[in-house]
Amino acid sequence: MSAEKTAPSLAELRQEIDRIDEAMHRLLMERGTIIDRLIASKKASQTGISSAFRPGREASMMKALAERHEGLLPLDTVESIWRVIIGTFTYVQSNYSVHADVSGGDAPMRDSARFHFGFTVPYITHPSAAAVIEAVAASRGDLGIFRLDQGATSGAWWRTLADKRRPKIIARLPFIERPDHPAGTPVFVISKPLTDAAVRDVVLYAAQFERWHKGANEALIQLGGEVVASAADTNGLSELIAVPGTVEPAQLRQSLTRAGASLAQLAEIGSHAERFHVK
């Protein structure tokens, strides 16, 4: 009869933890050497600072992480670790700051910035979404974040993104949505226009209407879209509209017009990855 296998001692278990910790640290340092080579490659090809931001790749990484995760460690912790790694290594590639609109309170925006970009990236506060947009427009390559729900007093801030040279929405955070997310405030991320890194699961438009019709809401729903925000002004009604990336601008315009809405202007102002939900 074989001898019973003895359970590992406390000292042996701690040695295993130390071994894993060292391996993780060495892998992070190895990741750093690859990023160093990536920086050298980008300098050689003279790509712009915006090439460091890859919202589509980040969304795919977060989705894969959530799908494979299991065990004792909370998903919140795993997600935050990966977000700090991604945000910090991006900062190492191209120094940037995160500008945040704190008109609805500093705490939720600070939580969102620190959770998604880490503590190395500078955090700069502003009194409105409009101020954040102007700060990003004037920067070399910073990011801006502000709440989706700005309230009626903020006006049609999305109209200032309509010009092709202006900043654009590149992401909607958090990538992974779930109840009690530690940084669950829904925010848009803006940057100067990206060349080839944008993900177009959801495309956003600034729409100006001379006349609105309630049937237009139903038309949007049928397209799989929604009105994210709206504001009235002297020119009529301005709306921020989100539709699937498969919907062409001509199709959107035609659907709204057929529904009885008089559309004066339609301009793309950004796009982002589809939200990923977990229980």
Contacts in CASP RR format, 6 or more apart in sequence:
PFRMAT RR
TARGET T0000
AUTHOR 0000-0000-0000
METHOD contacts of the structure
MODEL  1
MSAEKTAPSLAELRQEIDRIDEAMHRLLMERGTIIDRLIASKKASQTGIS
SAFRPGREASMMKALAERHEGLLPLDTVESIWRVIIGTFTYVQSNYSVHA
DVSGGDAPMRDSARFHFGFTVPYITHPSAAAVIEAVAASRGDLGIFRLDQ
GATSGAWWRTLADKRRPKIIARLPFIERPDHPAGTPVFVISKPLTDAAVR
DVVLYAAQFERWHKGANEALIQLGGEVVASAADTNGLSELIAVPGTVEPA
QLRQSLTRAGASLAQLAEIGSHAERFHVK
8 16 0 8 1.000
28 85 0 8 1.000
31 85 0 8 1.000
31 89 0 8 1.000
32 89 0 8 1.000
32 92 0 8 1.000
35 89 0 8 1.000
35 92 0 8 1.000
35 93 0 8 1.000
38 93 0 8 1.000
39 92 0 8 1.000
39 93 0 8 1.000
42 48 0 8 1.000
42 51 0 8 1.000
42 52 0 8 1.000
42 93 0 8 1.000
48 94 0 8 1.000
49 94 0 8 1.000
49 96 0 8 1.000
49 140 0 8 1.000
49 141 0 8 1.000
50 141 0 8 1.000
50 191 0 8 1.000
50 192 0 8 1.000
50 193 0 8 1.000
50 194 0 8 1.000
50 195 0 8 1.000
50 197 0 8 1.000
51 94 0 8 1.000
51 195 0 8 1.000
51 197 0 8 1.000
52 90 0 8 1.000
52 93 0 8 1.000
52 94 0 8 1.000
52 96 0 8 1.000
53 90 0 8 1.000
53 143 0 8 1.000
53 170 0 8 1.000
53 191 0 8 1.000
53 194 0 8 1.000
53 197 0 8 1.000
54 197 0 8 1.000
55 170 0 8 1.000
55 171 0 8 1.000
55 189 0 8 1.000
55 194 0 8 1.000
55 197 0 8 1.000
55 198 0 8 1.000
55 199 0 8 1.000
55 272 0 8 1.000
55 273 0 8 1.000
56 171 0 8 1.000
56 197 0 8 1.000
56 198 0 8 1.000
56 199 0 8 1.000
56 273 0 8 1.000
57 197 0 8 1.000
58 86 0 8 1.000
58 171 0 8 1.000
58 175 0 8 1.000
59 171 0 8 1.000
59 175 0 8 1.000
59 199 0 8 1.000
59 273 0 8 1.000
59 274 0 8 1.000
59 276 0 8 1.000
60 273 0 8 1.000
61 82 0 8 1.000
61 86 0 8 1.000
62 79 0 8 1.000
62 82 0 8 1.000
62 83 0 8 1.000
62 175 0 8 1.000
62 176 0 8 1.000
62 276 0 8 1.000
63 175 0 8 1.000
63 176 0 8 1.000
63 276 0 8 1.000
65 78 0 8 1.000
65 79 0 8 1.000
65 82 0 8 1.000
65 176 0 8 1.000
66 75 0 8 1.000
66 79 0 8 1.000
66 176 0 8 1.000
66 276 0 8 1.000
66 278 0 8 1.000
69 75 0 8 1.000
69 78 0 8 1.000
75 176 0 8 1.000
75 178 0 8 1.000
75 278 0 8 1.000
76 181 0 8 1.000
76 182 0 8 1.000
79 174 0 8 1.000
79 176 0 8 1.000
80 115 0 8 1.000
80 182 0 8 1.000
83 115 0 8 1.000
83 116 0 8 1.000
83 117 0 8 1.000
83 118 0 8 1.000
84 117 0 8 1.000
84 118 0 8 1.000
84 119 0 8 1.000
87 116 0 8 1.000
87 117 0 8 1.000
87 118 0 8 1.000
87 120 0 8 1.000
87 121 0 8 1.000
88 118 0 8 1.000
88 120 0 8 1.000
88 121 0 8 1.000
90 96 0 8 1.000
91 117 0 8 1.000
91 120 0 8 1.000
91 121 0 8 1.000
94 141 0 8 1.000
96 121 0 8 1.000
96 139 0 8 1.000
96 141 0 8 1.000
96 142 0 8 1.000
96 143 0 8 1.000
97 121 0 8 1.000
97 122 0 8 1.000
97 123 0 8 1.000
97 124 0 8 1.000
97 139 0 8 1.000
97 142 0 8 1.000
97 143 0 8 1.000
98 113 0 8 1.000
98 117 0 8 1.000
98 121 0 8 1.000
98 122 0 8 1.000
98 123 0 8 1.000
98 124 0 8 1.000
98 142 0 8 1.000
98 143 0 8 1.000
98 144 0 8 1.000
98 145 0 8 1.000
99 124 0 8 1.000
99 125 0 8 1.000
99 126 0 8 1.000
99 132 0 8 1.000
99 135 0 8 1.000
99 136 0 8 1.000
99 139 0 8 1.000
99 142 0 8 1.000
99 143 0 8 1.000
99 144 0 8 1.000
99 145 0 8 1.000
100 106 0 8 1.000
100 109 0 8 1.000
100 110 0 8 1.000
100 112 0 8 1.000
100 113 0 8 1.000
100 123 0 8 1.000
100 124 0 8 1.000
100 125 0 8 1.000
100 126 0 8 1.000
100 132 0 8 1.000
100 144 0 8 1.000
100 145 0 8 1.000
100 146 0 8 1.000
101 109 0 8 1.000
101 126 0 8 1.000
101 127 0 8 1.000
101 128 0 8 1.000
101 129 0 8 1.000
101 131 0 8 1.000
101 132 0 8 1.000
101 145 0 8 1.000
101 146 0 8 1.000
101 147 0 8 1.000
101 150 0 8 1.000
102 109 0 8 1.000
102 110 0 8 1.000
102 125 0 8 1.000
102 126 0 8 1.000
102 127 0 8 1.000
103 127 0 8 1.000
103 128 0 8 1.000
103 129 0 8 1.000
103 150 0 8 1.000
103 154 0 8 1.000
104 147 0 8 1.000
106 125 0 8 1.000
108 147 0 8 1.000
108 183 0 8 1.000
108 184 0 8 1.000
108 185 0 8 1.000
109 125 0 8 1.000
109 145 0 8 1.000
109 146 0 8 1.000
109 147 0 8 1.000
109 185 0 8 1.000
109 187 0 8 1.000
110 123 0 8 1.000
111 182 0 8 1.000
111 183 0 8 1.000
111 184 0 8 1.000
111 185 0 8 1.000
112 145 0 8 1.000
112 173 0 8 1.000
112 174 0 8 1.000
112 183 0 8 1.000
112 184 0 8 1.000
112 185 0 8 1.000
112 187 0 8 1.000
113 121 0 8 1.000
113 123 0 8 1.000
113 145 0 8 1.000
114 123 0 8 1.000
114 183 0 8 1.000
115 174 0 8 1.000
115 182 0 8 1.000
115 183 0 8 1.000
116 173 0 8 1.000
116 174 0 8 1.000
116 183 0 8 1.000
117 143 0 8 1.000
124 135 0 8 1.000
126 132 0 8 1.000
126 135 0 8 1.000
128 154 0 8 1.000
128 157 0 8 1.000
129 146 0 8 1.000
129 147 0 8 1.000
129 150 0 8 1.000
129 154 0 8 1.000
129 157 0 8 1.000
130 154 0 8 1.000
130 157 0 8 1.000
130 160 0 8 1.000
132 144 0 8 1.000
132 145 0 8 1.000
132 146 0 8 1.000
132 190 0 8 1.000
133 144 0 8 1.000
133 157 0 8 1.000
133 160 0 8 1.000
133 161 0 8 1.000
133 166 0 8 1.000
133 167 0 8 1.000
133 190 0 8 1.000
135 142 0 8 1.000
135 144 0 8 1.000
136 142 0 8 1.000
136 143 0 8 1.000
136 144 0 8 1.000
136 167 0 8 1.000
136 190 0 8 1.000
136 191 0 8 1.000
136 192 0 8 1.000
137 166 0 8 1.000
137 167 0 8 1.000
137 192 0 8 1.000
139 192 0 8 1.000
141 191 0 8 1.000
141 192 0 8 1.000
142 191 0 8 1.000
143 189 0 8 1.000
143 190 0 8 1.000
143 191 0 8 1.000
144 167 0 8 1.000
144 189 0 8 1.000
144 190 0 8 1.000
144 191 0 8 1.000
145 173 0 8 1.000
145 187 0 8 1.000
145 188 0 8 1.000
145 189 0 8 1.000
145 190 0 8 1.000
146 187 0 8 1.000
146 188 0 8 1.000
146 190 0 8 1.000
147 185 0 8 1.000
147 186 0 8 1.000
147 187 0 8 1.000
148 172 0 8 1.000
148 186 0 8 1.000
148 187 0 8 1.000
148 188 0 8 1.000
148 228 0 8 1.000
148 229 0 8 1.000
149 186 0 8 1.000
149 229 0 8 1.000
150 157 0 8 1.000
150 229 0 8 1.000
151 229 0 8 1.000
152 231 0 8 1.000
154 231 0 8 1.000
155 231 0 8 1.000
155 233 0 8 1.000
156 206 0 8 1.000
156 229 0 8 1.000
156 231 0 8 1.000
156 233 0 8 1.000
156 238 0 8 1.000
156 240 0 8 1.000
158 204 0 8 1.000
158 206 0 8 1.000
158 229 0 8 1.000
158 238 0 8 1.000
158 240 0 8 1.000
158 269 0 8 1.000
159 206 0 8 1.000
159 208 0 8 1.000
159 238 0 8 1.000
160 166 0 8 1.000
161 167 0 8 1.000
161 168 0 8 1.000
161 169 0 8 1.000
161 190 0 8 1.000
161 206 0 8 1.000
161 269 0 8 1.000
161 270 0 8 1.000
162 206 0 8 1.000
162 265 0 8 1.000
162 267 0 8 1.000
162 269 0 8 1.000
164 193 0 8 1.000
165 193 0 8 1.000
166 193 0 8 1.000
167 190 0 8 1.000
167 191 0 8 1.000
167 192 0 8 1.000
167 193 0 8 1.000
168 190 0 8 1.000
168 191 0 8 1.000
168 192 0 8 1.000
168 193 0 8 1.000
168 194 0 8 1.000
168 198 0 8 1.000
168 269 0 8 1.000
168 270 0 8 1.000
168 271 0 8 1.000
169 188 0 8 1.000
169 189 0 8 1.000
169 190 0 8 1.000
169 204 0 8 1.000
169 269 0 8 1.000
169 270 0 8 1.000
169 271 0 8 1.000
169 272 0 8 1.000
170 189 0 8 1.000
170 190 0 8 1.000
170 191 0 8 1.000
170 194 0 8 1.000
170 197 0 8 1.000
170 198 0 8 1.000
170 270 0 8 1.000
170 271 0 8 1.000
170 272 0 8 1.000
171 188 0 8 1.000
171 189 0 8 1.000
171 272 0 8 1.000
171 273 0 8 1.000
172 186 0 8 1.000
172 187 0 8 1.000
172 188 0 8 1.000
172 189 0 8 1.000
172 202 0 8 1.000
172 272 0 8 1.000
172 273 0 8 1.000
172 275 0 8 1.000
173 183 0 8 1.000
173 186 0 8 1.000
173 187 0 8 1.000
173 188 0 8 1.000
173 189 0 8 1.000
174 181 0 8 1.000
174 183 0 8 1.000
174 184 0 8 1.000
174 186 0 8 1.000
175 273 0 8 1.000
175 275 0 8 1.000
175 276 0 8 1.000
176 276 0 8 1.000
176 277 0 8 1.000
176 278 0 8 1.000
177 184 0 8 1.000
177 275 0 8 1.000
177 276 0 8 1.000
177 277 0 8 1.000
177 278 0 8 1.000
178 277 0 8 1.000
178 278 0 8 1.000
178 279 0 8 1.000
179 279 0 8 1.000
188 272 0 8 1.000
189 272 0 8 1.000
198 270 0 8 1.000
198 271 0 8 1.000
199 271 0 8 1.000
199 272 0 8 1.000
199 273 0 8 1.000
200 245 0 8 1.000
200 271 0 8 1.000
201 244 0 8 1.000
201 245 0 8 1.000
201 271 0 8 1.000
201 272 0 8 1.000
201 273 0 8 1.000
201 274 0 8 1.000
202 242 0 8 1.000
202 243 0 8 1.000
202 244 0 8 1.000
202 245 0 8 1.000
202 271 0 8 1.000
202 272 0 8 1.000
202 273 0 8 1.000
202 274 0 8 1.000
203 242 0 8 1.000
203 243 0 8 1.000
203 244 0 8 1.000
203 245 0 8 1.000
203 247 0 8 1.000
203 268 0 8 1.000
203 270 0 8 1.000
203 271 0 8 1.000
204 228 0 8 1.000
204 240 0 8 1.000
204 241 0 8 1.000
204 242 0 8 1.000
204 268 0 8 1.000
204 269 0 8 1.000
204 270 0 8 1.000
204 271 0 8 1.000
204 272 0 8 1.000
205 240 0 8 1.000
205 241 0 8 1.000
205 242 0 8 1.000
205 243 0 8 1.000
205 249 0 8 1.000
205 252 0 8 1.000
205 266 0 8 1.000
205 267 0 8 1.000
205 268 0 8 1.000
205 269 0 8 1.000
206 238 0 8 1.000
206 239 0 8 1.000
206 240 0 8 1.000
206 241 0 8 1.000
206 265 0 8 1.000
206 266 0 8 1.000
206 267 0 8 1.000
206 269 0 8 1.000
207 238 0 8 1.000
207 239 0 8 1.000
207 240 0 8 1.000
207 241 0 8 1.000
207 256 0 8 1.000
207 263 0 8 1.000
207 265 0 8 1.000
207 266 0 8 1.000
208 235 0 8 1.000
208 236 0 8 1.000
208 237 0 8 1.000
208 238 0 8 1.000
208 263 0 8 1.000
208 264 0 8 1.000
208 265 0 8 1.000
208 266 0 8 1.000
209 236 0 8 1.000
209 237 0 8 1.000
209 238 0 8 1.000
209 239 0 8 1.000
209 261 0 8 1.000
209 262 0 8 1.000
209 263 0 8 1.000
209 264 0 8 1.000
210 235 0 8 1.000
210 236 0 8 1.000
210 262 0 8 1.000
210 263 0 8 1.000
210 264 0 8 1.000
211 236 0 8 1.000
211 260 0 8 1.000
211 261 0 8 1.000
211 262 0 8 1.000
212 237 0 8 1.000
212 261 0 8 1.000
212 262 0 8 1.000
213 259 0 8 1.000
213 260 0 8 1.000
213 261 0 8 1.000
215 259 0 8 1.000
215 260 0 8 1.000
215 261 0 8 1.000
216 256 0 8 1.000
216 259 0 8 1.000
216 260 0 8 1.000
216 261 0 8 1.000
217 227 0 8 1.000
218 259 0 8 1.000
219 255 0 8 1.000
219 256 0 8 1.000
219 258 0 8 1.000
219 259 0 8 1.000
219 261 0 8 1.000
220 226 0 8 1.000
220 227 0 8 1.000
220 241 0 8 1.000
220 243 0 8 1.000
220 255 0 8 1.000
220 256 0 8 1.000
222 255 0 8 1.000
223 243 0 8 1.000
223 244 0 8 1.000
223 247 0 8 1.000
223 251 0 8 1.000
223 252 0 8 1.000
223 255 0 8 1.000
224 243 0 8 1.000
224 244 0 8 1.000
224 247 0 8 1.000
225 241 0 8 1.000
225 242 0 8 1.000
225 243 0 8 1.000
225 244 0 8 1.000
225 247 0 8 1.000
226 241 0 8 1.000
226 242 0 8 1.000
227 239 0 8 1.000
227 240 0 8 1.000
227 241 0 8 1.000
228 239 0 8 1.000
228 240 0 8 1.000
228 241 0 8 1.000
228 242 0 8 1.000
229 239 0 8 1.000
229 240 0 8 1.000
230 237 0 8 1.000
230 238 0 8 1.000
230 239 0 8 1.000
230 240 0 8 1.000
231 237 0 8 1.000
231 238 0 8 1.000
231 239 0 8 1.000
232 238 0 8 1.000
235 264 0 8 1.000
240 269 0 8 1.000
241 252 0 8 1.000
243 252 0 8 1.000
245 271 0 8 1.000
249 266 0 8 1.000
249 268 0 8 1.000
252 266 0 8 1.000
253 263 0 8 1.000
253 266 0 8 1.000
256 263 0 8 1.000
257 263 0 8 1.000
END
